Structure formats: structure tokens, C-alpha cells
Amino acid sequence: MWSALVSFLQSIITGIDSVVGNYGVSIVLFTILTRLALLPLDLRAKASTRKMAELNPELQKINEKYKNDPEKRNKKTMELYQKHQVNPMGGCLPMLLQLPLMFAMFAALRAIASAQLEVFYVNLINFTNRDIAPILQEFIESVHSSSAIKQNVSDILTSLFSNPNNERLINQLSEVAGNANTAAIVEAIKNISTAQALEFLKTSGSSLGFLWIKNVWIADSPMRDIIGRAIPFMGSGWNGLFILSALAGITSYLYMKLSTPAGGNQQTSSMSAVMPIMSVWFTSMYTSAFSIYWVTSNIFQIVQQLIYNRIYPEGKTGKEGAKK
């Protein structure tokens, strides 16, 4: 079931990319489509959360009045919920239903990133060293057929590009693919310059770029080049500018502020402080593609919340929103 969901999401993203020809734009469009599909659940959750916040003063009175009588307190609380037709779990369940989709989206993006990076690295090595193609092919086949290597080709090449002096990995690869082939691949990777990688992207008409980002499958960072190698701040071939991480933090804060109703509990206030920090951390650690998804989702929800707040000001949730 899980793998089927991930594969389904992958097929949608790659299908959109086959039409628009750019993965960054494809992810933006896919995110908008998923948010639209989840809109009924979102609206239901917002209405329930708003109603619970409105009942919070009365709940506090009940808790204070019957603090020494848990049974009576629970009874009065349930009576209050029934009177106002509120389901206390109404705001949580829709959010919980969305979590699997978010994790599946992350898994789908990771799978696409793995496949795309393998193609990118293989083509880049062949572009910079025309004579190594048969050796590289033999190397890849050896890795694919080996049970001793747990990493896939994409992760191996990513590790070698990040650190071509990784002796532990090189020794493992030598046992599987042979000393000569492994040494040839490592040497070819070491000799690839950032200028060659930029030239490759330019001549190949790659769809990996998006706005200021040169490769969406590498983090939006001025301390990583387009191959994924660590570089000095704003060094040659920087891949990004931390803009997506900044936007992730700002948009998360704005959304939490807009969506937290007056009278919200302390737990909600704590989430408002924690979520922006988590957003910055997640988007700085993972690929630009994931960051694009995260920021686009936040922006969509901000616009959605502004419209909702305009239609249903504090104290009004609509007939449907008041029901459980």
C-alpha cells in the first residue's frame, strides 16, 4: 500500500515534468494540486479548531469548578461539546490524515532525486571523460548486482562527489567492482571541475534549474556547488542562497500566526514557535526540490487561511464548520 502510494506520487510528478520540462515548476504545480485535493479536510479542521478555541473560556471554567471531581468535569465537558455540536478530535483527525501524504511525498521526491542524480552524475562523468564510459558501465553493473553494498548507485556517486577520498567506501567498492575500475572512477570524479559541471548543465539543456537554483536535487545552499560538494561561502558554482530555508521559516511563522485562533491553548502557541525553526532545519538539510514543495505548500495555506479568515471572522465558522 505504502509503496503503491509513493509510486503513484512519483508518476504524477514525472508526468507533469514530461509536459512542463522543469522539475522545479513541476513540484510547484504538483503541490498546488495536492493542496486543492486536501482542501475539504483543511476547511473541516479549521472550523473545528476555531470552534474549540471559542469554547476554551467555558472549558477553563468547568475545569476550575470541578477540578476535584474528574467524573463530573468530564461529564460537563462532554455536555458542552454536545451542546455546541463540536468534535474535540475534529481538528486533529484531518491533520493526521495528511501526515502520511506528506511522508509519501517526501519519499517520492527522494526516489526521484535518487534516479535523477544517478543520471546526472553518470552523464557528467561521461561528458568530462569520453573514454571512461565502458568502465563506468561495468562499475555500475557490479554495484547493482552486489549484495555487499547496501547503498544504491546514486548515493554512492553522491558520496564520492562530496568526498572522493572516502577510504572506507572506496575499499568497499574495490572489493565489488575491482581496484582498477574503482580507482578510475574516483580519479575521474576528482578531475571534474565546477566549470565543467556548469558547462555540462548549459549544453545538456538540463531541466534541473529553478529560478536562482542551478540543481534542484542539491540543497539550496551557497556552501554547496551544483555537484553537491562543500565549498566556501558563495564559492564558485554555488547551488543556492538559503533563500528557500528563509522563506520556509517566514511562511511557517506567518501561517501559524494566521491559523492560531484567539484563545488558543499553550500547546498551539508552542507549535507556533517550534514549526518555523523545524522548517528552516528541514529545508536546509534536504534537496531544493523538497524545499520548493515545503514553501509552496506554506504559501498556499497562507492564502487559504487569509480567505478563510475573511469569510469567517473570529466567532463565525459557518454552518458546516460548527458541526462535527
C-alpha positions as CSV (number, residue, x, y, z in Angstrom):
1,M,0.0,0.0,0.0
2,W,2.8,2.4,1.0
3,S,5.0,1.7,-2.0
4,A,1.9,2.0,-4.3
5,L,1.2,5.5,-2.9
6,V,4.8,6.6,-3.3
7,S,4.9,5.2,-6.8
8,F,1.7,6.9,-7.6
9,L,3.0,10.3,-6.5
10,Q,6.2,9.7,-8.4
11,S,4.3,9.0,-11.6
12,I,2.3,12.3,-11.2
13,I,5.4,14.4,-10.7
14,T,7.3,12.8,-13.6
15,G,4.2,13.1,-15.7
16,I,3.9,16.8,-15.0
17,D,7.6,17.2,-15.7
18,S,7.2,15.5,-19.1
19,V,4.8,18.3,-20.0
20,V,6.4,21.4,-18.5
21,G,10.0,20.2,-18.8
22,N,11.2,21.6,-15.4
23,Y,11.2,19.8,-12.1
24,G,11.0,22.9,-10.0
25,V,7.9,24.1,-11.8
26,S,6.5,20.5,-11.8
27,I,6.8,20.4,-8.0
28,V,5.1,23.7,-7.6
29,L,2.2,22.6,-9.8
30,F,2.0,19.2,-8.0
31,T,2.0,20.9,-4.6
32,I,-0.9,23.1,-5.6
33,L,-2.9,20.1,-6.9
34,T,-2.3,18.2,-3.6
35,R,-3.3,21.2,-1.5
36,L,-6.5,21.6,-3.6
37,A,-7.3,17.9,-3.1
38,L,-6.8,18.3,0.7
39,L,-8.9,21.5,0.8
40,P,-12.1,19.8,2.2
41,L,-10.1,18.3,5.1
42,D,-8.3,21.5,5.8
43,L,-11.5,23.5,6.0
44,R,-13.1,20.9,8.3
45,A,-10.0,21.1,10.6
46,K,-10.0,24.9,10.6
47,A,-13.7,25.1,11.5
48,S,-13.3,22.6,14.4
49,T,-10.1,24.3,15.7
50,R,-11.8,27.7,15.6
51,K,-14.9,26.4,17.5
52,M,-12.7,24.7,20.1
53,A,-10.9,28.0,20.7
54,E,-14.2,29.8,21.2
55,L,-15.2,27.2,23.8
56,N,-11.9,27.4,25.6
57,P,-13.0,30.0,28.3
58,E,-16.0,27.8,29.2
59,L,-13.8,24.7,29.3
60,Q,-11.5,26.5,31.7
61,K,-14.4,27.4,34.0
62,I,-15.6,23.8,34.0
63,N,-12.0,22.6,34.8
64,E,-11.8,25.1,37.7
65,K,-15.2,24.4,39.1
66,Y,-14.9,20.6,39.0
67,K,-11.1,20.3,39.5
68,N,-11.7,17.9,42.4
69,D,-14.4,15.9,40.7
70,P,-12.9,14.3,37.4
71,E,-16.1,12.4,36.7
72,K,-18.3,15.4,36.9
73,R,-15.7,17.5,35.0
74,N,-15.7,15.0,32.1
75,K,-19.5,14.8,32.0
76,K,-19.8,18.6,31.9
77,T,-17.2,18.9,29.2
78,M,-18.9,16.3,27.0
79,E,-22.3,18.1,27.6
80,L,-20.6,21.4,26.4
81,Y,-19.3,19.7,23.3
82,Q,-22.7,18.2,22.5
83,K,-24.5,21.5,23.1
84,H,-22.3,23.2,20.5
85,Q,-22.0,20.2,18.2
86,V,-18.2,20.1,18.5
87,N,-16.0,17.1,18.0
88,P,-12.8,17.6,20.1
89,M,-10.9,15.5,17.6
90,G,-12.3,17.3,14.6
91,G,-9.2,19.5,14.2
92,C,-6.7,16.7,14.7
93,L,-8.0,13.9,12.5
94,P,-7.8,15.8,9.2
95,M,-4.2,16.8,10.1
96,L,-3.3,13.2,11.0
97,L,-4.7,12.0,7.7
98,Q,-2.4,14.5,5.9
99,L,0.7,13.3,7.6
100,P,1.0,10.0,5.6
101,L,0.7,12.0,2.4
102,M,3.5,14.4,3.4
103,F,5.8,11.4,4.2
104,A,4.8,9.8,1.0
105,M,5.6,13.0,-0.9
106,F,9.0,13.1,0.8
107,A,9.7,9.5,-0.2
108,A,8.6,10.2,-3.8
109,L,10.8,13.2,-4.0
110,R,13.7,11.2,-2.5
111,A,13.2,8.4,-5.1
112,I,13.0,10.8,-8.0
113,A,16.1,12.7,-6.6
114,S,18.0,9.4,-6.4
115,A,17.1,8.4,-10.0
116,Q,17.8,11.9,-11.4
117,L,21.1,12.3,-9.6
118,E,22.3,8.9,-10.9
119,V,21.6,10.0,-14.4
120,F,23.1,13.5,-13.8
121,Y,26.4,12.1,-12.3
122,V,26.8,9.3,-14.9
123,N,26.3,11.8,-17.8
124,L,28.6,14.3,-16.2
125,I,31.4,11.8,-15.8
126,N,30.9,10.7,-19.4
127,F,30.8,14.3,-20.6
128,T,34.1,15.1,-18.9
129,N,35.9,11.9,-19.8
130,R,34.8,10.3,-23.1
131,D,37.0,7.2,-22.6
132,I,35.6,6.1,-19.3
133,A,32.1,5.1,-20.5
134,P,32.7,1.3,-20.6
135,I,34.5,1.3,-17.3
136,L,31.7,3.3,-15.7
137,Q,29.0,1.0,-17.1
138,E,30.9,-2.1,-15.8
139,F,31.3,-0.3,-12.4
140,I,27.5,0.4,-12.2
141,E,26.6,-3.2,-13.1
142,S,28.9,-4.5,-10.5
143,V,27.3,-2.3,-7.8
144,H,23.8,-3.2,-8.9
145,S,24.5,-6.9,-8.8
146,S,26.3,-6.9,-5.4
147,S,24.6,-7.7,-2.1
148,A,27.6,-6.5,-0.2
149,I,26.9,-2.8,-1.0
150,K,23.8,-1.5,0.7
151,Q,23.8,1.9,-0.9
152,N,22.4,2.5,-4.4
153,V,24.5,3.9,-7.3
154,S,23.1,7.4,-6.7
155,D,24.1,7.5,-3.0
156,I,27.5,6.1,-3.8
157,L,28.2,8.7,-6.5
158,T,26.8,11.4,-4.3
159,S,29.2,10.3,-1.5
160,L,32.2,10.2,-3.9
161,F,31.4,13.6,-5.3
162,S,31.1,15.0,-1.8
163,N,34.3,13.3,-0.6
164,P,36.4,11.4,-3.3
165,N,38.9,10.5,-0.5
166,N,36.4,8.4,1.4
167,E,38.7,5.4,2.0
168,R,36.1,3.2,3.7
169,L,33.7,3.5,0.7
170,I,36.5,3.2,-1.8
171,N,37.7,-0.1,-0.2
172,Q,34.1,-1.5,-0.2
173,L,33.7,-0.6,-3.9
174,S,37.1,-2.0,-4.8
175,E,36.0,-5.4,-3.4
176,V,32.9,-5.3,-5.5
177,A,33.9,-3.5,-8.7
178,G,37.7,-4.2,-8.7
179,N,40.6,-1.9,-7.8
180,A,41.3,-0.7,-11.3
181,N,37.7,0.3,-12.2
182,T,37.1,1.9,-8.8
183,A,40.3,3.9,-9.0
184,A,39.5,5.0,-12.5
185,I,36.0,6.3,-11.4
186,V,37.4,8.0,-8.3
187,E,40.1,9.7,-10.4
188,A,37.6,10.8,-13.0
189,I,35.4,12.4,-10.3
190,K,38.3,14.2,-8.7
191,N,39.2,15.7,-12.0
192,I,35.7,17.2,-12.6
193,S,35.8,20.9,-12.1
194,T,32.8,23.1,-11.2
195,A,33.3,24.9,-14.5
196,Q,32.9,21.6,-16.4
197,A,29.7,20.8,-14.4
198,L,28.3,24.2,-15.3
199,E,29.2,23.7,-18.9
200,F,27.5,20.3,-18.8
201,L,24.3,21.8,-17.5
202,K,24.4,24.5,-20.1
203,T,25.0,22.3,-23.1
204,S,22.6,19.5,-22.0
205,G,19.6,21.8,-21.7
206,S,19.0,20.4,-18.2
207,S,15.6,20.8,-16.5
208,L,17.3,20.8,-13.1
209,G,17.4,24.6,-12.6
210,F,14.8,26.7,-10.9
211,L,15.0,30.5,-10.5
212,W,18.3,31.1,-8.7
213,I,18.9,27.3,-8.0
214,K,21.1,25.5,-10.5
215,N,20.3,21.9,-9.4
216,V,17.0,21.2,-7.6
217,W,18.3,17.9,-6.4
218,I,21.0,19.6,-4.3
219,A,20.3,21.8,-1.3
220,D,19.6,25.5,-1.8
221,S,22.9,26.4,-0.2
222,P,25.8,28.9,-1.0
223,M,28.1,26.3,0.7
224,R,27.3,23.5,-1.8
225,D,28.1,23.6,-5.5
226,I,25.9,22.1,-8.2
227,I,27.5,18.7,-7.8
228,G,26.9,18.7,-4.0
229,R,30.5,19.3,-3.0
230,A,31.2,21.5,0.0
231,I,32.6,24.9,-1.0
232,P,33.5,28.2,0.8
233,F,30.5,30.5,1.3
234,M,29.4,31.8,-2.2
235,G,32.3,29.9,-3.7
236,S,32.5,29.0,-7.4
237,G,29.4,27.2,-8.7
238,W,27.3,27.7,-5.6
239,N,23.9,26.0,-6.0
240,G,21.7,28.2,-3.9
241,L,21.4,31.1,-1.4
242,F,19.5,29.7,1.6
243,I,16.5,31.7,0.2
244,L,14.2,28.6,0.4
245,S,15.2,28.0,4.0
246,A,14.5,31.6,4.9
247,L,11.2,31.5,3.1
248,A,10.3,28.2,4.8
249,G,10.8,29.8,8.3
250,I,9.0,33.0,7.4
251,T,6.0,31.3,5.7
252,S,5.7,28.8,8.5
253,Y,5.6,31.6,11.1
254,L,3.0,33.6,9.1
255,Y,0.8,30.5,8.6
256,M,0.9,29.5,12.3
257,K,0.1,33.1,13.3
258,L,-2.8,33.4,10.9
259,S,-4.2,29.9,11.7
260,T,-3.9,30.2,15.5
261,P,-7.3,31.4,16.8
262,A,-7.6,33.9,19.6
263,G,-7.9,31.9,22.9
264,G,-5.7,29.1,21.5
265,N,-4.1,26.9,24.1
266,Q,-0.4,26.9,25.2
267,Q,0.4,23.9,23.1
268,T,-0.7,25.7,19.9
269,S,1.4,28.7,20.9
270,S,4.4,26.4,21.4
271,M,3.9,24.9,17.9
272,S,3.9,28.4,16.5
273,A,7.4,28.9,17.9
274,V,8.8,25.4,17.0
275,M,7.4,25.0,13.5
276,P,9.4,27.8,11.8
277,I,12.6,26.5,13.3
278,M,11.9,23.0,12.2
279,S,11.0,24.3,8.7
280,V,14.4,26.0,8.4
281,W,16.2,22.9,9.6
282,F,14.4,20.5,7.3
283,T,14.8,22.7,4.2
284,S,18.5,23.4,4.8
285,M,19.2,19.6,5.2
286,Y,17.4,18.2,2.2
287,T,17.1,18.9,-1.5
288,S,15.9,22.1,-3.1
289,A,13.1,20.1,-4.6
290,F,11.8,19.3,-1.1
291,S,12.2,22.9,-0.1
292,I,10.2,24.1,-3.1
293,Y,7.4,21.7,-2.0
294,W,7.5,22.9,1.6
295,V,7.5,26.7,0.7
296,T,4.8,26.3,-2.0
297,S,2.6,24.4,0.5
298,N,3.1,27.1,3.1
299,I,2.2,29.9,0.7
300,F,-0.9,28.1,-0.5
301,Q,-2.0,27.6,3.1
302,I,-1.4,31.2,4.0
303,V,-3.6,32.4,1.1
304,Q,-6.2,29.8,2.0
305,Q,-6.1,31.0,5.6
306,L,-6.4,34.7,4.7
307,I,-9.5,33.9,2.6
308,Y,-11.0,31.7,5.3
309,N,-10.4,34.5,7.9
310,R,-12.1,37.0,5.6
311,I,-15.1,34.8,5.0
312,Y,-15.4,33.5,8.6
313,P,-14.1,36.2,11.0
314,E,-13.5,35.2,14.7
315,G,-16.7,33.9,16.1
316,K,-18.1,32.7,12.8
317,T,-17.3,29.2,11.4
318,G,-20.2,28.6,9.1
319,K,-23.0,26.1,9.4
320,E,-20.9,23.2,8.3
321,G,-17.9,24.2,10.4
322,A,-19.9,24.2,13.6
323,K,-21.0,20.6,13.1
324,K,-18.8,17.7,14.0
